[in-house]
Amino acid sequence: MSQDRGGVDLNKSLGYLLKETSSALRAAMEEVLRPLGMTVTHYSCLELLAQRPGLSNSELARGTFVTRQSMNVLLQALERDGYVTRPAEAPVGKALPTRLTPRGRRNLEKASAAVRAVEVRMLSGLTEAEQSDAFRILRNMASSLRDGR
């Protein structure tokens, strides 16, 4: 019916399927992170800081797909709870480099294990070759959209 009016056939829309998959992944991640007192954004922020210590609020916001304002609120809470540390004054410019504390690292370890289990479950029906193809295809799609092709 949607084709008759020039719309998108949701049963054949790759974009719709990607959104459905993304929503299912997020829900599964939230489910395993909730008992740890985390959200997906909270986890993503800690994971980014473990891999790239010293990121600024803006860099973390971009990396976790939230606004700078939302990230600032999250960082204040993470700092208050002892998961991250930021200097009182910016060493250079305005950016306050953020770093994980030992408590943040311990919390991240538990969260990473929970998230890995979700990803393993998500990929369980795929062979290694299919997983490799999926990575390549999804990277190419994202790149095509970012590059405006």
N, C-alpha and C positions, 0 to 999 in steps of 0.2 A: 504494500500500500504506500509506503513512504517513497518508493521509486516513482509512483504515478505523479506525485507532487514535486518531484525533483529533489527530495530529501535523501538522507543517508540511510541505507539499509543497515540497521544495527547488527543484524545477524552476519553481515559480511564486512563490517567496518573494523579494520585493524586498529584504528585509533580507539574505538570504543572498547575493543578487547584489551588493549594495553591499559586503558583506564580501569577496567574491571579487575585486571590482574594486579595493578598497582594498589587498588583499594583493598583487595584481598590480602596482599602482602602486608600492607600497613596495619590492617586489622589483626593479622596473625602476630606481627611484631609487637603491637600495643598489648596484646593478650599476654605475651611472655615477659614483657618489660614492666607491666603494671605491678606485679608482686615485688619487683625490685624498686618500686617508687619512681619509675622513669617513664617518659614518653619517648616516641621515636625521635623527636627533635632533640631532647635531652641526651639520648644515647648518641645520636649523630654528632652532636657538638663534642662530646667526650672522645668519640672515636677520631674525629678530625684533629683534636688537640693532641691525642696520643701519637698520631702520624706526623703532625706538623705543629710542634710546640711553638707558641708565640704568636699565633694568628690573632688578628684584630677582630673586633666586633663585626665590622663590615665583611671581612673575609669569612668569618664563621656563618654569618647570615646568608651569604651567597652559597656557601657549601652545604647548608642545611635547608635551603629553599624557603627561608622566612625573611620577614622584614628586619631592618636594623633595629627598629624599636622592639620587636618581639625578642630578638636575640639579646638585646640589652637587659630586658626584664629577666630572661632565663639566666644570663651570666650573673646578674645580681643575686639571684636565688642560689645558683651553684657556688658562688663565692661565700655567701652567708652560711651555706650548709657544709662548707669545707672541701668541696670537690675541685675547685679551681682557685688560682690566685692571680691577681692582677696588681701591678704597681699603682701606688697612689697617684703618681704623675707619669706622663708619657716620657720615655727616654728620648724619643725623637718625634717631632710632629705632635699629632693629637692622639694617635692610636695607642691603646693600652694593650700590650701583648699579654695574652692569657696562657697560663700553663696549668697542667693537671697537678694536683697534690697527690701524695701517696694514697689518701682515702679515695680520691677520684679514680686513680688507677685500679684499686681493688674493686670498686663498684663497676668500673668498665669491664674488668675481666669477667665478672658474672654475666653482665649484659651481653657481651660479645659472644659468649658461649650460647646463651639463649637465642640470640639472633642467628648465629650460625646454624643452630638446629632447625630454625624456621626455613632458612635458605636450603638446607639439605632436603627438608621435606618438600619444598617447592620444586626442586630439581630431580627428585627421586624417580620420576617417570621418564627421564631423558638419559640417553647414553652420553658418554663423554664427548663424542663427536657432535651430538645434537646440542649439548651445552656450549661447546666451543662455537658452533654455528650461531646459536642464539646470542652469545656475547658479541660476535662480529656484526651480526645483523642489527642488533639494538644500538651498538655504537655508531654504525653507519647511519641509521635513521636519525639519531640525535644530532650527529654531525651535519647531516643534510638540512635539518631544520635550523640549526644554529647558523649555518653558512648561507641560508636563504636560497638554496638551490631548489 
